[in-house]
Each structure stands twice: as structure tokens, then as C-alpha cells.
Amino acid sequence: MMNPIRKLTRRGFALASASVAAIAFAPVIACAQAGNSPVRIIVGFPPGGSSDVVARQLAEVLRHKLGRTVLVENRAGAAGRIAPDFVRTAAADGSVILLTPNPMITQYQSVYRKLTYDPHRDFTPVAQVATYPLFVSVGPAVPESVKNIRQYLEWTKSGAKNGFFGSPATGSTPHFVGVMLGKSANIELTHVPYKGDAPGIQDLLGGQVPMSINVPAAQLPHVGGGKLRVLATSGAHRSPDLPNTPTLAEQGFPSLQTNDWFGVFVPAATPASVVQQLQGAFGDALASSTVRESFLKLGIQPAFLGSTEFTRRIKDDSSSFAALVKSVGFVPEE
């Protein structure tokens, strides 16, 4: 007769082994279940803006890398805050991805008193995919005689509305570059926020605002026509698209040297194996000549950072921006 204690032990061992196997293969099961559904790249700004264009360029290549349908979904509004709020509660299986510029992750905690998401706890960084300088440009409201930043700042003194400038959103890097530019020159520049980069450039071209600080992608198509004139760029070096346009640093504003980035995130509970798979897919996509050429046409530099390095950069950028906000005396908004 079999020993009942031994029999129970074997049964317990079998159950325990099954439980361990289930835990070990949970990420694989999650991937398999998600494999039948489309991958959705969530963008926090309207169609036609730089975030949207970058997402669509990547989606085309990712379809082949992942072997799945990849869709771009625009959830615009609240200065880009709606998209991360949506992604934080999405399925943590790699089927929902946030593609965003840096302000929503590294700056908004210092700009808004309350966020519906925590940029550091609610997401896992997958990869940085690109960096880009900002362009400081003027439209038809500014006389042709204004050729550089110093001349523009002098011109703003001639009229009450001359000091208005547009940016893609409150709390964005362009917003604070404008604030710092005015502070450095001891001139008050009044911020006009827009819902993304494209609407702000349309108002610049229409003469509703005299100046815009914005992303290259929204401005480069209009530079050749003469209606939009770029007075400065914000990078450490001159933009290859505008080699004759000096940087802000070259024009006497070294503290305004900055580059923004685009990054990819998933919900925090996403298994590490899924994050690794997505990181590899985005890395491969950036190696594609199609993606690289399309980015460069937008004035955007392909610049890959894997999850670990990217997480480190996010931490550093968040700390630096918090110090900047404190130094200019900015009062956080609701």
C-alpha cells in the first residue's frame, strides 16, 4: 500500500510545479494573447503635428518588425496630458504604447499642481527615439528689417502686443525658452499656448502672433516661402537644415541651449520581456533608412537610447527642469 504522506507530497509537488510554470510563462502568455490584437501608438496631439508624424513613420516599419498591425491613435487635449492618462490604465501587454515629447514626462510635475498620472511610477520607459532643437521664428507681423533675436527683442518694445509668442502647450520646453528669453533680456514676453505645434504655426503665418518657439517639423515646410523666418535655433550646434541661422547661444543666450526628445513608454506593469521585445523593435526601426530619412526631413535627429539609459536621462532631465521652474518663479497651474 502506498504511503499516504508520500502520495500527498507528490501531489503537492505537482501542484507547486504547475504554479511555478504558470508564473514563469505569464509574460509569454500575455504576449501570445496580445499578439492577435493591433498595437496602438497613442499620441497626445492632433493629426499633422510632429508627434503624430513621428508615430506614423515608426508605425509603418514596426508593422514588419512586430508582425502585427500597428495603428496610431490621437488622444489630443489638456496640453498633451490626456494621452498618458489613457495609457497608464491600458493593458500592460505591449498592445498600447505612448509616444510623447519630453514635457509630459519630465516637466509637467513641476508645471501643474495635480496630474492624473505619475510620470515616473505609472510608466516603463521603452526607448528614446529622437532628439530635436527648437526654432525661434517670426511671421508677417514682424518687419523684414528684424533679422536676429536682439533686433526682435528691441522691436517688442514698440507695441503692447509685440511681445506675444506662441508655443505648442503650457509647460512645454518652448514655453519656458520664451520665458527665459524674456527674463535674460529683462523684457516681458507673453505666452500664448496652443493645442499642439501645427495650430500655433498657422496663427504665426496668419499674423495673429508675431513669434513662435516650436519644433522644426512644423516650421521647415514654410521657411522657403518667406512668410516664416527662423531667427535662432536652440541646439548646441546649428541645425543642418538652417546652416546660416545662428543658435541662441551664438546670439548671447548660452543658458537657452536645449534639445527636446521623443520617447516611447508602456504601462508600468508591462512584463520585462515585452519591454525588451519592444525596445528591440524600435531600435531596429530607427536603423531603417526609411525612418532615418523621414526624421531628418522633419528636422529631427534619430537618437536611440535603450530602457536603462533612457530612464537615467528622464531622471536627470526632471531634476534639471524642476530647478529651472523654481529659479524663474513660475507658479504651477491647476
N, C-alpha and C positions, 0 to 999 in steps of 0.2 A: 504494500500500500504506500502511495506517495505521501511524503511528509507534508501536512497542510501548511506548515510555516514556509517550507521551501516553495510550495506551489504559489503561495501569496507573494513571496519575494519575486518570483519570475514574472508574475502578472504585474506587480508594481514597477518592476524594471522596464517591462514592455510599455507601460503607460508613460513612464518618465521619459523613455527614449522617444516616444511619439511626440511628447510635448516639446522636447528639445529640438527635434527635427522641424516641428511646426514653426518654432521661433526662429530657427536658423534660416528657414526658407521663406519667411514672411516677406522680405523685400522682393524676392524673386516672384512670389505670388502676386504682390502688388503691381510689379512691372507687367506681369502677364495679363492681369485684369485691365490695366491701363492701356495695354498695347492695342486693344480693339477700338479705343476712343481717340478722337483727334487731340493733338497737342494744341493748347490755346495760349498764345502770347498776348498778355494783357498790357495795353498801353494807356497811360493816363491823360493823353491829349488827343485832339481831334485828328481825323484823316488829313494827310497833306503836310503835317508838321514833321520835324526831323525825327522825333521818336517813332512816329508811325512809319516813316520811310525806312529807317534803320531796321525796324522789326520785320517789315515786309521783305527787305533784301535778304535778311537772315533766314526767314521762313522758307524762301524758295530753295535754299541749299539744304536746310535742315530736313526737309521732306525726304531727301535722298539719304542723308546721314542716319536718320532715325527709322526710316522705313515706315513712316506714319504720316497721315495728313496733318499739316501744321497750319493753323488759322491765326490771323491777327484780329484781336477784338479791342475796339476803342471804348474805354470807360472814362470819358473826359469829365472834368469838373473839379471844383474845390482846389484849384491850383495844383492839380495832379494827385490829390490825396485819395480820390475815390478808388483808383486802381489798386494801390497797396492794401487798402482796407478790404477790397474784394478778395485779393489773393491770399491774405493771411488766414482766411477761413475755408479756402478751397481744398479740394482733395490733395493730400500730401503724397501723391504717387507719380509726380513728374508730368502730369497732364495739363497743369496750369502753371504758367511761368510769367513772372513780372519782368518786363523790360522797362527800365526807367533811367532818366538822368539822375545825377547825384543829389540834387537838393532834397528830394523826397526822403532820402535815406540819411544823409549826413547833416542837413541843415534845418529841417522843419521842427525838430525837437527844440531848437533854440529860437524859432520864429513864432510858433503857435503855443499858446498855453496848454491846449488839450489836443491830442491826436487820438484818433480811433484805432491806431495801430502803434506798436513799438518797433521802430526800425531795426533794432538790434536783437530783440527776443522773438519776434514773430516771423523772421525770415532766415533762410540759409543762403548766403551768397554763393552763386554758382561760378560766375566769371565776370570780369570786366571785359568788354568787347571793343571799346573805342574811347579815344580822348579827342578833345577839340578846343580851340581857343574861342574867345568871344570877339565879335566885331562891333565896334562903336561906329555907328553910321548916322548920317543926316539925310533928310529928304528935301523936297522942293520948298519947304517953309524956311529953309536956311539959305542965305545968299551964296552965290557961287564963289564969292570972294573968301569965304571961310574954308580954309584948306587943311587945318590941323586942329588938335584938341585945344591948344592955348587960344587960338582965334575963336573957336566956338565958345569957350567959357567967357571970353570977353564980350562976344555978341549977346550972350544970355542977359547981360546987364541992361540991354537996350529995350527990353519989353517984359512985362509980367509973365507972359505965357512962354517965353523963350526958353525957360529952364525946365520945361516938361520933358520927360523921357519915358519911353515905353520899355517893358520887359515881358518875358513870357509868363511870369507869375510872381506874386508876392512871396518873398522869402527865397527866390532863386538867386543864383550867383550873379546874373546880370543886374538884378535889383540892387544887390549890395555893392557891385562895382560902381554903379551910378551914385549910390550914397557916399562911398569912399572918394569918388572923383570930386564930388561937390565939397566934401569935408577937406580934402587936400588943397583945394583951390579957395577955400573959405567962401564958397558960393552955395546957396541952397538950390538943389536940383529936385524937382517934384516928380515923384514916381507915379507912373500910370501902368497898372498891371493889366495883362491880357490873359485870355484863356488859351495859352499856347503861343508858339512863335509866329505862325502864319498870320493870325489876325492883327498882331502888332505891326508886322511889316506892311500889311495892306494900309493901315492908318498912316504909317510913315510915308508911304508912296503917295497917299492922298493928301498929305499936308496937315492931317489932324494933330500929329505930334511932330516936333522938329527933329528929335533924336531918338534912336533906339539902340539898346545894347542887347544883342541877340546872337543866336547860333549862326554859323556860316551857311548851313544848308538853306535857311530861309532867305538869305540875302544874296548869295552868289548869282542866282539867275537874273537879278535886277541890276547888278553892278555895271554891266556893259551898256545899259540903256541910258545912263546918266542921271536918272531920277534919284538914285540912291548912291551916296558917296561914302565910302568907308574911310573914316579919319584915323582909326587906330585899331590894332588887334591886341589881344591880352596875353598871348603866349610869351614864352621865353625867347623865341625867335620869330622872325617874320613869317607870315603864312606863305607857303609856296604858291598859293592861289593869287596872292597880292604882294609880290616881292618888293614893290615900290612903296608900300604902305608901312610906315614905322610903327613899332609896338608902343604901348602906353609907357613902358619903361624907358624907351628911347626918347620919349617926349617929356620925360621928367617925373614919371609916376611909377617908380620901381615897386612900390608896395601893392600895385594892382596887377602884378604878373600872376596869371592864373590859367588853368585849363580845367574844363569840366569833363565828365566821363559818362558813358552809358554802361549800365551793368545789368546782370541777369540774376533773378532771385526766385526761390521757391519757398513754400510754407515750411516753417521750422521743423515740423515732424517728418519731413521727407527723408526716407532712408538714405544712408551714406552711399550705398551702391547706386541709387538712382541719381544722386547729385554727381557722382563720378561719371556716370554714363552721359549725363547732360553736359558736364564740363568738357568731356572729350568731343562731343558732337559740336559744341560751339567753337572749340579750338580748331577742329577740322574745317568748320565753316569759314573761319577767319583766314585759313590758309588758302581758301579758294580764290583764284584770280578774279572771278566774277564779283565776289563780295568786296574784295580789296579795292578793285577799280571803282565800284559803285560808291563805296565810302569816300574815296579820295575825291570823287566828283562833287561830293557834298561838303567838302572841306573838313572831313572827319578822318582822323588817323586810326586805322585798325591797331588795337593795342590790347593784347590778351594778357590777363592775369588769372591764374587758377584760384580756386576757392580759398586756399590758405593765405596767399599773398593779398588777394582782394579783401579778405576780412581784415587784414592788418591795415591796409590803406583806408578802409572805411573808418576804423577806429581813430587813426591819425587825423583824417580829414574832419571828422566830427568834433574832435577836441580843438583843432585849429579854428574851426568856424565858430564854435561856442565862445572862444576868446575874442574873436573879431566882433561878434554881436555885442558882447559886453563892452568892448572898447569904444564903440560908436554910440552907445547909449540907446540902442534900439529897444523899444518896448514891445514885447511879444503880443501878438494878436490873438483873438478868441479862436 
